[in-house]
C-alpha cells in the first residue's frame, strides 16, 4: 500500500463535519499523516452580472473569509486539539475545483469527504461537491455517509 502522508479533510461547518472527524483521526493516526482542514468560501464572482459595486462585493467577501478563518480555528481547536500535525486553510472559489487544486498543490495523498446521504432533488443540489471530488480526484477518496451506521 502506498504511504498516506497527507490527508485532506474538506469541511463545510455543517452538522455533518464533526461526524466525519473520528474517521479522519483514525486514518491519520494509523498512517501518522498530516491533516489538512480546508474550507472553501464560494466566490462572489457568480454575482458579476448583477450591479453591485465591486467594493461592496470585495468587502463582503473579505468579511466572509475572516469569519470562515475564525470558525476554522474554532473547529480545529475543538476537534483536532490533541493532534499536532494539523494545518488549516480557507480558500475562495468553486469548492470542488479548489479542493482538487489544493490536492495537487499540496501533494495530498488521500481525501476524506462526507456525503450528506440525501436523496432525490436534495442530492442534486447538495451532493455535487462530494460527487465531483470523488469522480475527478487524482488520489484515493474515502467517502463517509454520516447518516448510515452498520447495525451491531
C-alpha positions, 0 to 999 in steps of 0.5 A, a space after each residue: 500500500 502506498 504511504 498516506 502522508 497527507 490527508 485532506 479533510 474538506 469541511 463545510 461547518 455543517 452538522 455533518 463535519 464533526 461526524 466525519 472527524 473520528 474517521 479522519 483521526 483514525 486514518 491519520 493516526 494509523 498512517 501518522 499523516 498530516 491533516 489538512 482542514 480546508 474550507 472553501 468560501 464560494 466566490 462572489 464572482 457568480 454575482 458579476 452580472 448583477 450591479 453591485 459595486 465591486 467594493 461592496 462585493 470585495 468587502 463582503 467577501 473579505 468579511 466572509 473569509 475572516 469569519 470562515 478563518 475564525 470558525 476554522 480555528 474554532 473547529 480545529 481547536 475543538 476537534 483536532 486539539 490533541 493532534 499536532 500535525 494539523 494545518 488549516 486553510 480557507 480558500 475562495 472559489 468553486 469548492 470542488 475545483 479548489 479542493 482538487 487544486 489544493 490536492 495537487 498543490 499540496 501533494 495530498 495523498 488521500 481525501 476524506 469527504 462526507 456525503 450528506 446521504 440525501 436523496 432525490 432533488 436534495 442530492 442534486 443540489 447538495 451532493 455535487 461537491 462530494 460527487 465531483 471530488 470523488 469522480 475527478 480526484 487524482 488520489 484515493 477518496 474515502 467517502 463517509 455517509 454520516 447518516 448510515 451506521 452498520 447495525 451491531 
